[in-house]
Amino acid sequence: MLDRKAVREFLEEELEEIEISKDMFKEVLVEAFYKYVEDDYYEWLKDNFKTFFNYGNPDWLWIRKRIKKYRGMT
């Protein structure tokens, strides 16, 4: 789901001010951070799905309002 290139670019920018350990390879660090964020991202999606769909009891009026709101933003 995540874009490794985007994660790599993000890390490169954010790590400019941080000294990376000499025994740490950048690609290994990028991959580990990518997997860490991906795991967290999936959990975040699941939690938001539950909230959006009201834990299996969707409030369709509320959902329609969200759709209307977000359509107006594009």
C-alpha positions as CSV (number, residue, x, y, z in Angstrom):
1,M,0.0,0.0,0.0
2,L,2.7,2.4,0.9
3,D,5.2,3.8,-1.7
4,R,8.7,2.7,-0.8
5,K,10.1,5.6,-2.8
6,A,8.0,8.1,-0.9
7,V,9.1,6.6,2.4
8,R,12.8,6.7,1.3
9,E,12.5,10.4,0.2
10,F,10.7,11.2,3.5
11,L,13.4,9.5,5.6
12,E,16.2,11.2,3.6
13,E,14.7,14.6,4.3
14,E,13.9,13.9,8.0
15,L,17.3,12.3,8.7
16,E,19.4,15.2,7.4
17,E,19.9,16.5,10.9
18,I,20.4,13.1,12.5
19,E,23.7,11.2,12.5
20,I,23.1,7.6,11.4
21,S,25.1,4.9,13.0
22,K,28.1,3.9,10.8
23,D,27.0,0.2,10.9
24,M,23.5,1.1,9.7
25,F,22.9,0.7,6.0
26,K,20.4,3.2,4.6
27,E,18.4,0.7,2.5
28,V,18.0,-1.6,5.5
29,L,16.9,1.3,7.6
30,V,14.4,2.4,4.9
31,E,13.0,-1.1,4.7
32,A,12.6,-1.5,8.4
33,F,10.9,1.9,8.7
34,Y,8.7,1.1,5.7
35,K,7.5,-2.1,7.4
36,Y,7.0,-0.4,10.7
37,V,4.8,2.3,9.1
38,E,2.9,-0.2,7.0
39,D,2.0,-2.3,10.0
40,D,0.8,0.8,11.9
41,Y,-1.0,2.1,8.8
42,Y,-3.0,-1.1,8.4
43,E,-4.1,-0.9,12.1
44,W,-5.0,2.7,11.6
45,L,-7.1,1.8,8.6
46,K,-8.9,-0.9,10.5
47,D,-9.7,1.4,13.4
48,N,-11.0,4.1,11.1
49,F,-13.1,1.6,9.2
50,K,-14.8,0.6,12.5
51,T,-15.4,4.2,13.4
52,F,-16.6,5.3,9.9
53,F,-19.1,2.3,9.7
54,N,-20.1,2.7,13.4
55,Y,-18.8,-0.8,14.4
56,G,-21.1,-2.6,12.0
57,N,-24.1,-0.4,12.4
58,P,-23.6,2.3,9.8
59,D,-25.2,5.7,10.1
60,W,-26.0,6.2,6.5
61,L,-27.2,9.8,7.0
62,W,-23.8,10.6,8.6
63,I,-22.0,8.8,5.7
64,R,-24.0,10.7,3.1
65,K,-23.0,14.0,4.8
66,R,-19.3,12.9,4.6
67,I,-19.6,12.0,1.0
68,K,-21.2,15.4,0.2
69,K,-18.5,17.2,2.2
70,Y,-15.6,15.4,0.5
71,R,-17.1,15.7,-3.0
72,G,-17.2,19.5,-2.4
73,M,-13.5,19.5,-1.6
74,T,-12.3,18.3,-5.0
